[in-house]
Amino acid sequence: MTKKSFPLAKAYQLLEPGPVVMVTTSLNDKPNIMTLSWHMMIDFVPPLVGIVMSNQNYSFNYLKKTKECVINIPTADLIKEVVGVGNCSGSKIDKFTKFHLTPTPATYVKAPLIDECYANLECKVVDMKMATKYNIFILEIIKAWKTTSKKEPQTFHHRGNGVFALEGNIIKIPSQKK
């Protein structure tokens, strides 16, 4: 197999970890949404997620001050809204109104769920030690919601430079328990 050098600045495109999500936050009764694709599971019980959020994003200060958010998982039918949300700032507009998304009250956090998303994860920040230097927040999922109307939701993944991949075929291979 022949290989060629790949630009280091684009290496993230090879490791994209999971579906594009929309993170909602709320500060002083002003909700905001941002698009995010850099996240990873860290632990399972309790469920911990690491997210990377640029300190240039409007939501960064909301999350840092409130220490809570909702990770909303959209399906491919929302891709235009998700990209639109990612291409503007909540400091200038109400993204819920602009993109016709429905905020729904969460159970344990002030940030709203996005009703159109197939799943929503209410989260509390449990570690901000790496937020200042690396923009990494560690979140604990404290409540999870999933729609019953979509059996096999098709999520999408950011590949960089405006390129997205749709989730494809599902392959099931049983694990070998030892």
N, C-alpha and C positions, 0 to 999 in steps of 0.2 A: 504494500500500500504506500503510495507516494504522498508525502506531506510537505506543506510549505509553512513558513513562518506566519503567525497570525498576530495582528496588532494587540498589544497588551491592553490598550484602552477599550478594546471590544471583547475582552475575555469574558465579561459578564454575560454576553450573549450565549455563550456555551454552557453556562451554569444556571440559567434562569430556573429558580426553584419551584415555582408553583403558579397558580392562576393569578391573573390581575385582580386586585380587590379595590374596593373603595372604602377608605377609612373616614368615619364621621367623628367629629368632635363638637363640643359646644362650650362656649364661654360667655357668661353674662347673658344667657338665653339667646345667643346668636349661634345657630348650628352652622357647621361647615363640612364640606366633603373634599377629599383629595383622592386621586388615583395613586395606587401603590403596587409595585410588583416585587419589591425586595423584602421577602419575609421567609421565615423558616420555623418549623417546629423544633423546640428545644427539649421538651419533656412531655410526658403523657399524663401523669397523675401527680399533682394537678397539671392540666394542660398549659404549657408555657410556649409562647411564640416570641420570636425576635423579629423586630421590624427595623428597617433602615429608612429614616425620614430626613431629608435634607433640612438643615437649619435655615435654608432660604425659603422653605415652604411656610405659608401662612399657618398651616395646621401644627407646625412644630411647636410654636409657643402655646397654642391651645393645649396640646398634649402635655407639654412640660408643666404648665400651670395646674391643669385639672387632674392629671394622672389617670385619665380614663378615656375610652374611645369604643367604637364599634367597628369591627372588621366585617364589611358587607361583601358577600361573594356573588358577583353578577354572572349571568350566562351570556352566551354569544349574541343573543337578540338585543342586548344593551350596549354592544361595543361602541356605537357612535356616541352615546351619552357618556360612557366611561372615558373615551378619548377626549371628548369635549370638556369634561370635568377636569381632566389632567392638563388641559391647555389654557386654563384661565385661573385667576386668583380669587379666592373667597374674600379678599380684602376689598374687592371692587364690586362684586355681585353676589346675589343669593343664588347659589348653584342649584338648590332644590327647585326654585321657581324657573330658572333659565332652562334646565334640562328636564322639566316635568317629572321630577322624582318625588315620591311621597315619604315624608318623615313620619315615622311611627314611634311612639314612646317605648323606650327600653324599660326593663324591669329594675336593673340595679345601677345603671349609669345615666347621666343626663344627656349624653350624646344619643341622637336618634338612630333607629334602624332605618334602612332604606327598604321600603315595602316591596319594591320591584325585584330585589335581589333574592335568589333562591335560598341563601343561608346568611345568617347574621351571628356574630360572635361578640358578646358584650365582654369588654376587657378592662382590667385595672393594671396600671403600670406597677410592677413590683421591683424593678431595678432600672435606675437611670445613670449608673456609674459610667457607662460608655457613651451617653448621649452628647456630652460636650465635645469629646474628642472624635468619636466615630459616628455620631448621629444614630446610635443604636439604642432602642428601648426594648426592655423585656416585659412582656405582657402576660398576665394570667387570664385565661378565659374563664369567666365566672358564670356565664349563661350562654347556651347555644340554641339557635333556632334554625329549623330547616323546613321548607315548604313540602307539603305532601302532594302537590299537584305535578311536580316534575320528577319522574322516576330516574331518568338518566340525563341530568343536566349537562349541557356542553359548555365548559368554561373555556377561557382563552388565555394564552401566555404571551408575554412581551418578549420579542426576540431582538429588540433594538432598532433604532432608526425608523420607527413607524411600521415595523413588521410584527405581525402577530401570528401565532399558530393556534389553531383550534384543537381542543382535546380530541383525540382520535379513538381508534378501536380500544376496547378494554380486553385485556388478556388476563385470565385467572390461572395461576400456577400454585397449587397448594404447597405450603411450606413443609419442610421435613422437620418434625419435632424431634428433639433429641432428649 
